[in-house]
Amino acid sequence: MLQSKTIETVVGLFVAIGLGALLVLAMRVSNLNLADFGNENGYEIRAKFDNIGGLKVRSPVKMAGVTVGRVAAIDIAKDTYEAIATLKIDKRYNQIPADTAANIYTAGLLGEQYVSLEPGGDENFLKAGDEITLTQSAVVLEQIIGQFLFEKAAEGDEGGDKGS
Amino acid sequence: MISVLRGLGRAGLGFFERLGRGHVFLFYSLLGVPAGLYRIHLLLTQVYMAGVLSLVIIVVSGFFVGMVLGLQGYNTLVDFGAEESLGILVALSLVRELGPVVAALLFAGRAGSALTAEIGLMKTTEQLAAMEMMAVDPLKRVVAPRLLAGVLAMPLLAAIFSAVGVYGGYFVGVGLLGVDEGAFWAQMQSSVDFHDDIMNGVIKSFVFGFTVTWIAVFEGYDTVPTSEGISRATTRTVVNSSLAVLGLDFVLTALMFD
């Protein structure tokens, strides 16, 4: 049996290593970003989409590829049946033109979906509670394939008409 | 025919009796935990026995498990041209499942069996009875510090396992197989969530640590006081706690990651 002082030291070392490992997991492995915490440092704007596809709460909001905020909430409009995405933008980015367009894109072929903001030329900036009116919905693969097949069929019909 | 039924009935009654005794035992041990906190020296000794002495096996196995994950994951992912996702695969499998579970299994084999044998021998040599004679409650003096130490040590061991494992995967993936280092970390960081993945892993390892230590100290305390009884109790500790960890893992996973 070791001396009690030695045991205290060794146990202290063990606890420090364990907490250090947790810190490594938090900082190096996960996306824990201390700036992300605290809800007050940002402002919320809303955007209506016909279809949000696979967008989720906490999906990133990007401008020119830089993450400027996150999707805070997703809801549906009671009258128009459109999806309303509430975007929480970091307060550092408070100079986004009012006529900015919002698109839902997919990162890579199979990646997650995110909101991309394309700045316009308006001299007024978006404020908390504003709504983005220029939006483009998520691309739904089945719709595109359906459209493609439909167009192909239409082409085929035209070709047949010319031939006869 | 009747004797078969009687045997079944006896086995069933025995099982429920042990289950009940285990819970009563746990209740009185938990009552002893506050008193155990005053005798911090006893607790530290047990953290040393359960945690520090398990460190080597945890670190070595963590590193090898991470390396195997890196190797296997790379061989599968490279077929899809997605070897940059290796970081996600290694980190998520370690943090969510393998870290808590494998660390708990190793903990059951390394520390749990030692606990059972120690307490079992104390009972067999009538040290526990002697303590009671001296008006020292063995549940407070012997069992409570060990229970607390197991619950405290297990999450730390699991965190060390996962962290070392990630670096093992990094060593094989980036160092040996040539995955891009930036993509390895960046993809990992974008997919692993601190709260949903890492904290849930920590909660899992808390539950596992509690379960394994509880089974270990109860089996020791409930030993038939013979040398054969100790050997049976030690075996039961490892078997039962491994089964409990794997079963609980399924339940916890179903609850956490729906």
Interface residues (C-beta under 8 A of the other chain):
Chain A: L2 S4 I7 E8 V10 V11 L13 F14 V15 I17 G18 L19 A21 L22 V24 L25 A26 R28 V29 S30 N31 L32
Chain B: H41 L44 T45 V47 Y48 G51 V52 L55 A91 V95 A153 P155 L156 L157 A159 I160 S162 A163 V164 V166 W185 M188 Q189 S190 S191 V192 D193 F194 D197 I198 V202
